[in-house]
Amino acid sequence: MIDLRRKGIATSIPVSIVGRVSKADSDFVVVSSQENELEQGFGGKVVLTTKSLSNFPQPLVHSVKSLEGITVGDVIQILPSGVLHVLFRAGSLDNSLFTTDQCNSNCLMCSQPPKKVDDIEYHFELNCSIIRLMPATTEIVGITGGEPTLLGQKLFEMFRMLTEMHPHCLVHILTNGRAFAYQSFVKQYLSVSTENHIWGIPIYSDFYSDHDYIVQAKGAFNETIQGIYNLARIGARIELRIVVHKLTVLRLKQLTKFISKNLTFVERVAFMGLEYIGYTPFNDQLLWIDPLDFQEELHDAVVLLDDLGINVSIYNLPLCLLPKEVRRFAIKSISDWKREYLTMCTGCALKTDCGGVFGTSKKLSENIQAIRIE
């Protein structure tokens, strides 16, 4: 995994700074183009170093354990405490803008459990800084939370900034889709919508009460389905996401048929492996099932949709846990900063094609093994 948080000793840094890396090597990193450099008088540069320095003539964070992986073009937040957050990595396709810890659902398997905090303004300002500083060549960026649509007008303002400053950047937004059940929200979004937006929306059952139970929100299924239809009516690009666990696998066949009859207009259907963090460890008995135990259900679901010409993918599952016939649908979907390959993966014939496992997961299948091809 890649460490996106570092810690050093800060000197002459009285406020949070967001800047872009202009120089980088193993011992020294120079951060410039700060969003607040003019009003704070920083002179345009902050130095980060692994060395222990004193009497340095400009703002500094020293004695950082490692600066490995930080490169020119990265966007970094520097806190007065000496904590460094790598907010955007110029060489990665797995960058996301985190919008809020708040959510109007409370999914049983949420990897980022929601919090009742007043954080929307803070993250909005931070994301605006990132958008202004991220490279003009940025190909794709995610928007995530919490639930991004809770930002309302601030989310639309982020879309405007992205379109103006990065017109060719693909924007993938993770949402429960419920806000789009309301025409007033759809009309507001229309003013900023572009073909570069893709909405990733989860659906967990064809039966409303099952979906509502999994997301712990009454009426969520109806709002989500209505939201998907409303987005489709305005030509929005939609990716359906199905996290496969013990509860969703029970009606995976019926859900797949529901999609094949009612949601054929979506751009992609993604079946996803479980990230075992957040709420999941607390709901282990409800949720955990070894991927080997749902191979048949996953195989049949993927084949059914593929036969109908629906674009289908498998996310977050290593190839060794998939039926051979559907391995070609697997995508390296785990973000590079938390993707890992285990010791037993050494020598696997398909390792270069495999997306690995979540390095963040506290529990993994015991059936992961190297694939040998004679």
C-alpha positions as CSV (number, residue, x, y, z in Angstrom):
1,M,0.0,0.0,0.0
2,I,1.0,3.6,-0.5
3,D,1.1,5.9,2.5
4,L,-1.0,9.0,1.8
5,R,-0.3,10.4,5.3
6,R,3.1,11.4,6.6
7,K,4.3,13.2,9.8
8,G,7.2,15.4,10.5
9,I,8.1,18.4,12.7
10,A,6.7,21.7,11.4
11,T,8.3,25.1,11.8
12,S,6.9,28.5,10.6
13,I,3.6,26.9,9.4
14,P,0.8,28.7,11.4
15,V,-2.1,27.6,9.1
16,S,-3.0,24.7,6.8
17,I,-1.4,25.0,3.4
18,V,-2.4,23.3,0.2
19,G,0.2,23.3,-2.5
20,R,1.7,21.5,-5.5
21,V,5.0,19.7,-5.6
22,S,7.5,21.5,-7.8
23,K,10.7,19.6,-6.9
24,A,11.1,16.1,-5.4
25,D,13.8,13.6,-4.5
26,S,14.3,11.0,-1.7
27,D,15.3,13.6,0.9
28,F,13.8,16.9,-0.1
29,V,10.4,18.0,-1.5
30,V,9.5,21.6,-2.4
31,V,5.8,22.5,-2.3
32,S,4.8,25.6,-4.1
33,S,1.7,27.3,-5.7
34,Q,-0.1,27.4,-2.3
35,E,-3.7,28.5,-2.5
36,N,-3.2,30.9,0.4
37,E,0.4,31.9,-0.2
38,L,-0.4,35.6,-1.0
39,E,-2.5,36.3,2.1
40,Q,-0.2,34.3,4.4
41,G,3.0,35.6,3.0
42,F,4.7,32.2,2.6
43,G,6.7,33.3,-0.4
44,G,5.5,30.5,-2.5
45,K,7.6,27.6,-1.0
46,V,7.5,25.1,1.8
47,V,10.2,22.5,2.1
48,L,9.6,18.9,3.3
49,T,12.6,16.8,4.3
50,T,13.6,13.6,5.9
51,K,16.6,15.4,7.5
52,S,16.6,17.0,10.9
53,L,17.1,20.7,10.3
54,S,17.1,23.9,12.5
55,N,17.3,27.6,11.7
56,F,15.9,27.1,8.2
57,P,15.0,30.4,6.6
58,Q,11.6,29.4,5.2
59,P,8.5,27.2,6.2
60,L,9.6,23.7,6.8
61,V,8.5,20.2,7.8
62,H,11.6,18.2,8.8
63,S,12.3,14.7,10.1
64,V,9.6,13.1,7.9
65,K,10.2,9.4,8.0
66,S,9.9,8.9,4.3
67,L,9.1,11.0,1.2
68,E,9.0,8.0,-1.1
69,G,6.3,8.1,-3.7
70,I,5.9,11.9,-3.7
71,T,6.4,13.3,-7.1
72,V,6.3,16.5,-9.1
73,G,2.7,17.6,-9.7
74,D,1.3,16.0,-6.5
75,V,-1.0,18.1,-4.4
76,I,-0.3,18.1,-0.7
77,Q,-1.9,19.5,2.4
78,I,0.5,20.6,5.1
79,L,-0.9,21.1,8.6
80,P,0.7,23.2,11.4
81,S,1.0,19.9,13.4
82,G,3.5,18.6,10.8
83,V,1.0,16.1,9.3
84,L,1.2,15.9,5.5
85,H,-1.8,14.6,3.4
86,V,-1.1,13.6,-0.2
87,L,-4.5,14.8,-1.7
88,F,-3.7,14.1,-5.4
89,R,-1.0,12.1,-7.1
90,A,-0.1,13.3,-10.5
91,G,1.0,9.8,-11.7
92,S,-2.1,8.0,-10.6
93,L,-5.5,7.3,-12.2
94,D,-7.0,6.5,-8.7
95,N,-7.5,10.0,-7.3
96,S,-10.7,11.0,-5.6
97,L,-12.2,14.2,-4.1
98,F,-13.7,13.4,-0.7
99,T,-16.8,15.5,-0.2
100,T,-18.2,14.7,3.2
101,D,-18.5,12.1,6.0
102,Q,-22.2,12.6,6.1
103,C,-24.7,10.1,4.4
104,N,-28.4,9.6,4.2
105,S,-27.9,5.8,4.2
106,N,-26.0,3.7,6.7
107,C,-25.0,0.5,4.7
108,L,-24.3,-2.6,6.7
109,M,-21.0,-3.1,4.9
110,C,-19.9,0.6,4.6
111,S,-16.2,0.9,4.4
112,Q,-16.4,4.6,5.3
113,P,-19.0,4.7,8.1
114,P,-20.9,8.0,8.0
115,K,-20.5,10.6,10.8
116,K,-22.8,13.4,12.0
117,V,-20.4,16.2,11.4
118,D,-20.5,19.7,9.9
119,D,-17.8,19.1,7.3
120,I,-19.2,20.1,3.9
121,E,-17.7,23.6,3.8
122,Y,-14.3,22.4,4.8
123,H,-14.1,19.6,2.2
124,F,-15.6,21.9,-0.4
125,E,-12.9,24.5,0.0
126,L,-10.2,21.8,0.1
127,N,-11.6,20.2,-3.1
128,C,-11.7,23.6,-4.9
129,S,-8.0,24.0,-4.1
130,I,-7.2,20.5,-5.4
131,I,-9.2,21.2,-8.6
132,R,-7.2,24.4,-9.2
133,L,-3.9,22.7,-8.6
134,M,-4.2,19.3,-10.2
135,P,-2.4,18.9,-13.5
136,A,-4.1,20.0,-16.7
137,T,-3.4,16.5,-18.1
138,T,-5.6,14.8,-15.5
139,E,-7.6,12.0,-17.3
140,I,-10.0,10.9,-14.5
141,V,-11.0,11.8,-11.0
142,G,-13.5,10.3,-8.6
143,I,-16.0,12.1,-6.3
144,T,-16.9,10.2,-3.2
145,G,-18.0,10.4,0.4
146,G,-20.2,9.9,2.4
147,E,-22.9,11.0,0.0
148,P,-21.8,13.7,-2.5
149,T,-25.3,14.8,-3.4
150,L,-25.7,16.2,0.2
151,L,-23.5,19.1,-1.0
152,G,-26.3,20.4,-3.2
153,Q,-25.2,23.5,-5.0
154,K,-21.6,23.1,-3.8
155,L,-21.4,19.8,-5.8
156,F,-22.6,21.6,-8.9
157,E,-20.0,24.3,-8.3
158,M,-17.3,21.6,-8.2
159,F,-18.7,20.3,-11.5
160,R,-18.4,23.8,-13.0
161,M,-14.8,24.2,-11.9
162,L,-13.9,20.7,-13.3
163,T,-15.5,21.5,-16.6
164,E,-13.8,24.9,-16.9
165,M,-10.3,23.9,-15.8
166,H,-10.3,20.2,-16.9
167,P,-12.8,19.9,-19.7
168,H,-11.5,16.5,-20.9
169,C,-11.3,14.9,-17.4
170,L,-13.7,12.0,-16.8
171,V,-15.5,12.4,-13.5
172,H,-16.8,9.3,-11.7
173,I,-19.2,10.0,-8.9
174,L,-20.2,7.4,-6.2
175,T,-23.7,8.1,-5.0
176,N,-26.7,6.2,-3.7
177,G,-28.7,8.1,-6.4
178,R,-31.6,8.9,-4.0
179,A,-31.4,12.7,-4.6
180,F,-32.2,12.2,-8.2
181,A,-35.6,10.9,-7.3
182,Y,-36.6,14.5,-7.0
183,Q,-37.1,16.5,-10.2
184,S,-35.9,19.7,-8.6
185,F,-32.5,18.2,-8.0
186,V,-32.4,16.8,-11.6
187,K,-33.2,20.2,-13.0
188,Q,-30.4,21.8,-11.0
189,Y,-27.9,19.2,-12.2
190,L,-28.9,19.7,-15.8
191,S,-27.2,23.1,-15.8
192,V,-23.8,21.5,-15.1
193,S,-24.1,18.0,-16.6
194,T,-21.7,16.8,-19.2
195,E,-21.0,13.5,-21.0
196,N,-17.8,13.3,-18.8
197,H,-19.8,12.4,-15.7
198,I,-20.4,8.8,-14.8
199,W,-22.7,8.0,-11.8
200,G,-21.8,4.8,-9.9
201,I,-25.0,3.8,-8.1
202,P,-25.4,0.7,-5.9
203,I,-28.4,-1.7,-6.0
204,Y,-28.5,-4.7,-3.7
205,S,-31.7,-6.5,-4.4
206,D,-34.7,-6.7,-6.7
207,F,-36.9,-6.7,-3.6
208,Y,-37.3,-3.3,-2.0
209,S,-37.2,-4.4,1.7
210,D,-34.0,-6.3,1.2
211,H,-32.2,-3.3,-0.4
212,D,-33.7,-1.0,2.3
213,Y,-32.4,-3.3,5.1
214,I,-28.9,-3.5,3.6
215,V,-28.6,0.3,3.3
216,Q,-30.5,0.8,6.6
217,A,-32.8,3.5,5.1
218,K,-36.6,3.1,4.6
219,G,-37.7,3.9,1.1
220,A,-34.2,3.9,-0.3
221,F,-34.9,1.3,-3.0
222,N,-37.8,3.3,-4.5
223,E,-35.8,6.5,-4.4
224,T,-32.7,4.8,-6.0
225,I,-34.7,3.2,-8.8
226,Q,-36.6,6.5,-9.5
227,G,-33.2,8.3,-9.4
228,I,-31.7,6.0,-11.9
229,Y,-34.7,6.4,-14.3
230,N,-34.5,10.2,-13.9
231,L,-30.8,10.2,-14.7
232,A,-31.4,8.0,-17.7
233,R,-34.1,10.4,-19.0
234,I,-31.5,13.2,-19.2
235,G,-29.0,11.0,-20.9
236,A,-26.6,10.5,-17.9
237,R,-24.1,7.8,-17.9
238,I,-24.8,5.2,-15.2
239,E,-22.8,2.3,-13.7
240,L,-24.8,-0.1,-11.4
241,R,-22.7,-1.5,-8.5
242,I,-23.6,-4.7,-6.6
243,V,-21.4,-5.6,-3.6
244,V,-21.6,-9.4,-3.4
245,H,-21.9,-10.7,0.2
246,K,-24.1,-13.2,2.1
247,L,-27.2,-11.0,1.9
248,T,-27.0,-9.9,-1.7
249,V,-26.0,-13.4,-3.0
250,L,-29.4,-14.8,-1.9
251,R,-31.3,-13.0,-4.7
252,L,-28.4,-12.3,-7.1
253,K,-30.1,-14.4,-9.8
254,Q,-33.4,-12.4,-9.4
255,L,-31.6,-9.1,-9.2
256,T,-29.7,-9.9,-12.4
257,K,-33.0,-10.7,-14.2
258,F,-34.5,-7.5,-12.8
259,I,-31.6,-5.5,-14.3
260,S,-31.9,-7.4,-17.6
261,K,-35.6,-6.5,-17.9
262,N,-35.7,-3.0,-16.4
263,L,-32.3,-1.3,-16.5
264,T,-30.7,-2.4,-19.8
265,F,-29.9,1.3,-20.6
266,V,-27.0,1.5,-18.0
267,E,-23.5,1.8,-19.3
268,R,-22.1,-1.0,-17.0
269,V,-23.0,-3.4,-14.3
270,A,-20.2,-4.1,-11.8
271,F,-20.2,-7.1,-9.4
272,M,-17.9,-6.2,-6.5
273,G,-16.0,-8.0,-3.8
274,L,-16.3,-6.9,-0.2
275,E,-13.8,-4.6,1.5
276,Y,-13.6,-6.0,5.0
277,I,-13.3,-2.8,7.0
278,G,-15.6,-0.1,8.5
279,Y,-18.9,-1.7,9.5
280,T,-18.3,-5.1,7.9
281,P,-16.2,-6.7,10.8
282,F,-19.1,-5.8,13.1
283,N,-21.6,-7.5,10.8
284,D,-19.4,-10.5,10.0
285,Q,-22.1,-13.1,10.6
286,L,-24.6,-11.3,8.4
287,L,-22.2,-10.5,5.5
288,W,-19.1,-12.6,5.2
289,I,-19.1,-15.4,2.6
290,D,-16.0,-16.7,0.9
291,P,-16.0,-15.8,-2.8
292,L,-15.4,-19.4,-3.6
293,D,-18.9,-20.1,-2.2
294,F,-20.7,-17.8,-4.6
295,Q,-18.8,-18.7,-7.8
296,E,-21.8,-20.3,-9.4
297,E,-24.1,-17.4,-8.7
298,L,-21.6,-14.9,-9.9
299,H,-20.8,-16.9,-13.0
300,D,-24.5,-17.1,-14.0
301,A,-25.1,-13.4,-13.3
302,V,-22.2,-12.3,-15.4
303,V,-23.0,-14.7,-18.3
304,L,-26.7,-13.7,-18.4
305,L,-25.9,-10.0,-18.7
306,D,-23.1,-10.5,-21.2
307,D,-25.3,-12.7,-23.4
308,L,-27.8,-9.8,-23.5
309,G,-25.1,-7.4,-24.6
310,I,-24.9,-5.5,-21.3
311,N,-21.4,-4.3,-20.4
312,V,-20.5,-6.3,-17.2
313,S,-17.4,-6.2,-15.0
314,I,-16.1,-7.8,-11.8
315,Y,-14.4,-5.5,-9.3
316,N,-12.2,-6.2,-6.2
317,L,-11.9,-10.0,-6.6
318,P,-8.6,-11.7,-7.3
319,L,-8.6,-14.0,-10.4
320,C,-7.9,-17.2,-8.3
321,L,-11.3,-16.8,-6.7
322,L,-13.2,-16.5,-9.9
323,P,-14.6,-19.2,-12.3
324,K,-12.2,-19.5,-15.3
325,E,-15.0,-18.6,-17.7
326,V,-15.6,-15.1,-16.2
327,R,-12.0,-14.1,-15.4
328,R,-11.9,-12.0,-18.5
329,F,-14.5,-9.7,-17.0
330,A,-12.3,-8.9,-14.0
331,I,-10.9,-5.4,-13.8
332,K,-8.0,-4.0,-11.7
333,S,-10.4,-1.9,-9.7
334,I,-8.8,-1.6,-6.3
335,S,-7.1,1.8,-5.9
336,D,-3.4,1.5,-6.4
337,W,-2.7,3.1,-2.9
338,K,-4.5,0.2,-1.1
339,R,-3.9,-2.7,-3.6
340,E,-1.7,-5.6,-2.3
341,Y,-0.5,-9.0,-3.5
342,L,0.0,-11.6,-0.9
343,T,3.0,-13.9,-0.4
344,M,1.1,-16.8,-1.9
345,C,0.7,-14.7,-5.1
346,T,4.4,-15.1,-5.9
347,G,4.9,-17.1,-9.0
348,C,1.2,-16.8,-10.1
349,A,0.9,-17.0,-13.8
350,L,-1.8,-14.4,-13.9
351,K,-0.4,-12.0,-11.4
352,T,0.2,-9.2,-13.9
353,D,-3.5,-9.4,-15.0
354,C,-4.9,-9.6,-11.4
355,G,-6.2,-6.7,-9.4
356,G,-4.9,-8.2,-6.1
357,V,-6.7,-7.7,-2.8
358,F,-7.5,-4.8,-0.4
359,G,-4.5,-4.1,1.8
360,T,-7.0,-2.4,4.1
361,S,-9.2,-5.5,4.6
362,K,-9.0,-7.2,8.0
363,K,-10.1,-10.5,6.7
364,L,-9.4,-12.2,3.4
365,S,-10.4,-15.5,1.8
366,E,-8.3,-18.4,2.9
367,N,-8.5,-19.8,-0.7
368,I,-6.3,-17.2,-2.4
369,Q,-3.5,-19.0,-4.2
370,A,-1.1,-18.7,-7.1
371,I,-2.5,-20.0,-10.4
372,R,-0.1,-22.4,-12.1
373,I,-0.4,-23.0,-15.9
374,E,1.3,-26.1,-17.1
